[in-house]
């Protein structure tokens, strides 16, 4: 009697899911440090802002402020933007609270 090996399902993460995974990994790296979530978020923001300033050209800050305004004034819309950038894991709630 032959036994079939169970097939492994490989889930390809979207770029957003990869960033969320990296965020979690970095938070874990900080261990018991104070404000570890904020520290990681700040570092990711620093890198993101640098990349915006390099690759978006003039007015890069307008795009950044547009996202900030959406998050501040319409958190439900911001959550929809996040959800639309997920792949196989759509429906998974963000691990961060939207204020």
C-alpha positions, -999 to +999 in steps of 0.1 A: +000+000+000+015+033-010+012+063+011+009+098-004+028+126+012+005+155+021+008+184-002+021+216+012+003+248+004+026+277-003+011+311+004+028+339-015+027+370+007+020+404-008+045+432-002+023+445+026+021+412+043+059+409+041+063+443+058+038+433+085+058+401+090+090+421+093+074+444+117+064+415+140+099+400+137+115+433+147+091+438+176+101+403+188+138+413+184+133+441+210+122+416+236+110+434+267+121+469+257+098+498+264+077+511+235+091+484+212+061+487+188+067+524+184+104+520+180+099+495+151+072+517+135+095+547+137+124+529+120+101+516+092+087+551+088+122+566+086+132+542+058+098+548+040+102+585+042+137+584+028+125+562-001+095+585-008+119+615-010+143+597-033+118+580-057+086+601-056+103+633-068+091+668-060+060+668-039+068+635-023+055+649+010+021+656-006+016+618-010+027+611+025+004+638+039-025+624+018-021+590+036-018+608+070-050+627+063-068+596+053-057+578+085-066+608+106-099+617+090-112+585+076-098+555+094-123+531+078-110+541+044-075+536+055-083+501+067-098+494+033-066+505+017-047+481+039-071+452+032-069+458-006-032+453-004-034+419+012-035+386-008-043+352+006-046+366+041-074+391+032-098+395+060-070+393+086-074+424+108-045+447+111-025+442+143-024+479+148-051+501+160-062+529+137-069+561+155 
